[in-house]
Amino acid sequence: MSPLRARSIQSIVPACLTLSAVTAPADFSRDIQPLLAEHCYACHGPDAKTRKSGLRLDLREGAMSELKSGSRAIVPGDLEESEIIHRIFSKDPDEMMPPPDFRKGLNNEGREKLRAWVENGAKYEQHWSFRTVEKPEVPTVCNGNWPRNPIDNFILSRLENQDMEPSSEASAENLVRRISLDLRGLPPTLSDLKRFAPTLASSPVGRETKNAPFSPEQYSELVDAMIDSPHYGERMAQDWLDLARYGDTNGYHNDSVRDMWLYRDYVIESFNQNKPFDRFIVENMAGDLLPDADNTTRVASGFNRCVTFNEEGGADPDEFYVTYAVDRANTTGQVFLGLTVGCAQCHDHKYDPISQKEYYQLYAFFNSVDGEIGAGGRSGYHNKPLPPLLKVRTTSHQQKRADLQARLDSRTAELKTARERPQFTDLEGDLAPALQEWITSLTLPQTGTLPVKNGLQLHLDAGSFDAPGGLVKEWPDLSGNKHTALATGQPMQFGRALNGHPAIRLDGKQDFLRTESGAGRLGGDFTMVLVLQFNDLARHQMALMWGDESQGKRRAFWKTGGNQQNNKSKLSFNGYGADVIGNADLKRAVPVVAVITQQGPDNDTRFRLNGKDGGGGGVSLSDFQNKSITIGANNAGAEKTAADFAEILVYDRALDANEQAAIGFYLGTKYMINGEWNPAPPEIMALAAKPGKERTEDEKKKLFSYFITYVHAESRDLFRELESEVATTKKEIDQIEKSLPTTMVMVEMKDRKPAHVLMRGDFRQPGEEVEPDVPAIFPRQPRSHHQVRLLPSRSRILLLLSQNRNSPTPAPMRASVTPPLLLGPALPTRALMVSDDGCTARSAPATTKPVSSQPA
């Protein structure tokens, strides 16, 4: 031994004397590996680029191999021949390790730990997380009366080692509060306290009971009651959802909303159903790839879609395809392995046995999501769905769908029954006289007088008066109700404005007319009839209205916006946010007879333009207060109309087809406007014109069917009401189907993307191509099983292989998803109990209901 070496070894003795308290055998993972990682790995660790002198201390083989100098860093049991001992105790600046300029120098305690470790054989061990879980020996304790289960022995043993006493037993109400907050996240209710802490009811107000007896049976009942609460799953899901990066917004830039709540509900239900832990992991990692995959397992695969999404314009999609796969790989390592595998994204891991190549092999499991959007691209990707998505029929949707289907079936049956009533099917029955009277009436009405006056509330005729100088100040009402319309602006009367007949011209800028009253009986069914021609088709225009400027409280003849060159202006109804758009085109400078009717509980609104059907539909409306009627604008004086008005008729009921035809023919003839004024389709008119004896049975049935469906008030209204309910229900069912919630899920590409080692983690610098595989620290699998997240041979996910490589099979995973909780009578602690067969289980008294005992 050289004198220098002898002096170095001798200098260890006083250091040992000063640290005589350090007598316990060193544990490599707990005591030695952190020292080497902190003080040595920077120059003698896994990174070959920074390694000096060819010495590698993170592997046993490297630490004990012969160096170029002929020495060995570590010779187990031999302090004299172990160069590392010489160097860490050396006072020579040229030899001491770590070197003086290294900022992380060893203290005396660290040196002594390394000395004792080498002296005792320098045993290298895998980190405990890579070793097979073994059931530890239950420690003995001095106070053998205190433990109530083996976990208490571990707690008490540690307390006794520190010369500490356990806390006194909690009162019943404190224990109830702790368990409720821990298992449900909510304080106990008064009924909970009265049930599980009955002594509380008899104690003085605000005074806590002391050491009230709490039997194991009561404790078990309490825990079961909390676990049976639906809030249990909500509380337990919080930690898992944090691990899963759960969020219902994208996280970047605009932070747009996205739907992931179905995954949240899946996690909550998994806890509440006490789903086996192995099944839970499989569903989260590869629920989309299971042979028995269903909506539940596919929703679960959203665990891998909970990444933040960059929707910003200019973000490179190729960069973020990589970013999302990196996030999945990192999350997988952190959540299931407790490893920061992300450290190997740019280089081999500095401390854990994960190489950069192995990292990208793990990454390769997650880089082939079918239809995934990379990033915002050139124009951004805001408030848009992020495929792949899954539409899910949730329980609530299924219930709504079933309720609507039941209603549809009921209304359809009612309609069928109504149509089959004897009076509506017997041609020779009670309705025969009314049928014959209607057939006889199907002749064109005489011209010259208004044919329908019943229910008339307002009648304005531009030819009924002469305005001095053509300037209209008021427009007299001919209905007898004295609802004279007063002018605003300068409406003008022109004697030959509309096909040679008088008309009142409104300029669409300032002019309109308004009655003081008239709409008092127009809150229900009504009919509007207008003879007019538009002079300008620009913008929306309101030709006639009454009601309030509020949602659903307006009733208006409405021309939708268009321009003078096209025909996009439609005859429509405006209810202030409750509108019905017709399909009949209104054209510039073309006189028309326009009719709008509305009737029934669904406010069925129908349009006719020059006798032709103009469409329609139901609308939801509300009562109104304003009783005035406005011509040419709304109540606020907006949406003014640029048109010539010849005649206006308003009825407080919906005119039937015959009445509409009669009025149409009367006005069409008066103003020389061609139209289809027949009260029934041409085929029905032709059958009505036939002598009765010449009609066949089929022709008689056609007439009768049309009569009861469109003319006879009782049958028509009944059929319309039921048909409307059937149509509305079908529409609601269709809306239910269209509004099914979606959630982001995993879908594997048929042809996987290639994966490469990315030099320095840069997506623009792909290196060696790699295949999907798990790191070498885990058991090997057949090559055919490396390609997907699911391992078909065992229906286990790749991360369940995190066992010792010498173990022939992974240890069974039968635990509940529930985080193990031990709420002991003395003080609340959290621990993991390992059962006899190596399975984790919920820590609870023996009387508590058992968790799932079989693997999924």
Buried (B, 14 or more C-beta within 10 A) or exposed (E): EEEEBEBBBEEBEEBBEEBEEBEEEBBBBEBBBBBBBBBBBBBBBBBEEEBEEEBBBBEBEBBBBEEEEEEBBBBBEEBEBBBBBBBBBBEEEEBBBBEEEBEEBBEBEBBBBBBBBBBEEBBBBBBEEBBEBEEEEBBEBEEEEBBBBBBBBBBBBEBBEEEEEBEEBBBBBBBBBBBBBBBBBBEBEEEBBEBBBEBBEEBEEEEBBEEBEBEEEBBBBBBBBBBEBEBBBBBBBEEBBEEBBBBEEBBBBBBBEBBBEBBBBBBBBBBBEBBBBBBBBBBBBBBBBBEEBEBBBBBBBBBBBBBBBBBBEEBBBEBBBBBBBBBBBBBBBBBBBEBBBBBBBEBBBBBBBBBBBBBBBBBBBBBBBEEBBBBBBEEBBBEEEBBBBBEBEBEEBEEBBEEBEEBBEEBBEBBEEBBEEEEBBEBEEEBEEBBEEBBEEBEEBEEEEBBBEEBBBBBBBBBEBEBEEBEBEBBEBBBEBEBBBBBBBBBBBBEEBBBEBBBBBBBBEBBBBBBEBBBEBBBBBBBBBBBBBBBBBBBBBBBBBBBBBBEBBBBBBBBBBBEEEEEEBBBBBBBBEBBBBBEBBBBBEEBBBBBBBBBBEBBBBBBBBBBEEBBBBBBEBBEBEBBBBBBBBBBEBEBBBBBBBBBBBBBBBBBBBBBBBBBBBBBBBBBEBEBBBBBBEEEBBEBBEEEEEEBEEEBBEBBBBBBBBBBBEEBBEBBBBBBBBBBBBBEBBEEBEEEEBBBBBBBBEEEBEEBBBBBEBEBEEBBEEBEBBBBBBBBEBEEEBBBBBBBEEBBBBBBBBBBBEEEEEBBBBBBBBBBBBBBBBBBBBEBBBBEEEBBBBBBBBEBBEEBBEEBB
